[in-house]
């Protein structure tokens, strides 16, 4: 039986009601390390709006099928829908919106609880998001490469290949002789059908 690892982008969650970054206009330009450093209050306002969109979303057929078949997943998404669907092996290379933290004393805070106060209540340090922003390094990237290297097939779902991360990960898979299967449309239908065909 073929070993499948999934690599997912924003398109996998589109049917769950979460817009892709391409559909969010200027949002992509604001989720940068420079913008966060220069405009932390506005940045957190944007992040809370994004979290509000995400928190009500439910896993769609693609998430559920990947969980059903216990497919290991590397995801660029920050919506945690793979975990909500029941997937156990998920590497969120861009982090998630489950909480924010103080980089000095490492206390965690609920993003919804952060209003005007964006500094740690204990040491007054600016709180940091647990998401990888444009301009950041990706701490879990080599862990993601290791997971991909386990595969016979890399199932790439819902990515526009806008980021160098997507290009590089797929390029590495191809160099390792791993078959790449691309699904970019109707993932909620196509992913379950593909997995049923390959895995039964």
N, C-alpha and C positions, 0 to 999 in steps of 0.2 A: 504494500500500500504506500502511495506517495505521501511524503511528509510535506505538509503545507504550512507556510508561515504567511500571515497577512501583514500588509503594510498599508495603512489607511490614512486618508486625508479628509478634508472637510466634506467632500461629496458623499461620503458614506452616511453622514448625518443629515443630509438635505431633506430626506423624506420624514425626518423627525421634527421638521420645522425650524431647523437651525440654518440660517443663510450661510453660504460659503463666503470666504473673505472677499472674493471677487464681487459678490453681491452687496457687500457692506461699504462700498465707496471708499471714503477716506480712512476708514478704521485701520486698515493695514499700515498706513503711514504714521498712525499715532501709537501703535504698539511697538515702539522702539525704546531702547535703553536711553537714548538722548532725550526723547520726549518725556519719559518718566522722570529723569533727573531734573529737567528744566520746568516741568509742569505737573508735579506729583498730585496736586488736588484734582486737576482736570483729568489726569490719567485714571485716578481711582473712580471718578464719576463715570467714565467710559467703561471701566472694568465692571463696575456694578451693574450698568445697563446690559452689558454682555452676559453677565451672570444671571440676570433676570430673564433673559431670553433662553438661556440654557437650562435653568433649573426646572422648568416645567416640561422639558422635552422627555420623550420616552424612546427607548430603543426601537428601531424598526427591524424589518425582516433580515437585513444584512447583519446587524449586530447580533440578533438572536441566533441566526444560522452559524455564525462564527463561534458563538458560545456553545451551541448544541454539539458541535463537532470538536470542541476543545482545541481550536486553532490558536496557536501562539500569535500574539499581535504586537506589532510596532505601530504606534499611532502618532500622528502629528497633531491630533485633536486634543482640546483641553476641556471637552464636555463630559468626560468620564462615562459615556454611554456604553462603552464596551464592558466596563465593570458592572454597570447597572443591569446589563443583559445577562451577566453571570460568568463572563470570561475571567479566568484565573491568572493566566500568564499574559500580562499586558505591560508593555513599556511605553509610558507616555513621554516621548522625548521632548515635548514642549511643555511638560508640566500639566497642571490643572488648576481649576478655580475653587477647589474645596476649602482652601484657607490661605491666609497670608501670614507672614512671620517677621519677627525681629531678627535681623542678621547679627545683632550683638549678644542678646541673651537667649535667643532661639525660642522665645515664646510664640505660640501660634494664636491667631485670631480668626474669627469667622468674618469673611468678607462682608456679609450682610450687616454685621454689627459695627462696621467702620463707617462713620458718617463724616463729620468735620474732622474728627480726630484720626489722623493717619500716622501718628507717632506712637511708639510703644508706651503704654501706661506705666511701665516699670522703669525704663531707662531713657525714654524720650528720643529713641532712635527712629528714623524714618522706616516705616514698615515696608517690606518687600513682597511683591507678588511671587507665587510659586509657579510662575510661567516663564518660559524662555522667550525673551523679547528679541526682536530683530536687532542684531548687533551683539548678542550674547553668544558665548560658546554653548554647546549642547553637552551637559555633563554625562548623559546616558547614551551618547552616540556609539561608543565602542561596545557597550552592552547590547545595543540594538544590532550592530554588525554581527556580534556573536550569535544572537538569536537567528538572524537571517541565514547564517552559515549552516544552520541545522537543516535547512529546507532542501527538498527536491524541487519544489515549486514555490515561487514568491508570488502571492496573490496581491496585486496592487489595486486598491479600490479607492476611487474618488479623489484623485490628486490631479491638479492641473500642471504639476511639475514646475510651479512658479519658483520654488525654493531650490537652492543648491543641494539641500539635504535630500530631497526626493531624487534628484538626478544622481547624486553620488551613491545612494544606497542601492538603487536599481543597477547602476553601472557595476558596483562591486559584486552584486548577485550574478550578473551576466558573466563577469570575469571568473567567478567561481564555478561556472557551468550550470548555474541554477536556472531552470525554466521560469520565465516571467509571464504571468497571465494578468492582463490589464482589463479592469472593468471600471468604466467611467460614467456610464449612464444606467439609470434605473437599478442602482445597487441593491435596493430592497427586494427586487425580484431576481436579478441576475446572480447575485451571490448565493442565495439558497439553491437555485437551480444548478449552478456550477458545482457546489459542494456535494449536492445529492448525486450528481452524475459521476463525480470522481470518487467519492467516499461511500456512496450508497445510503 
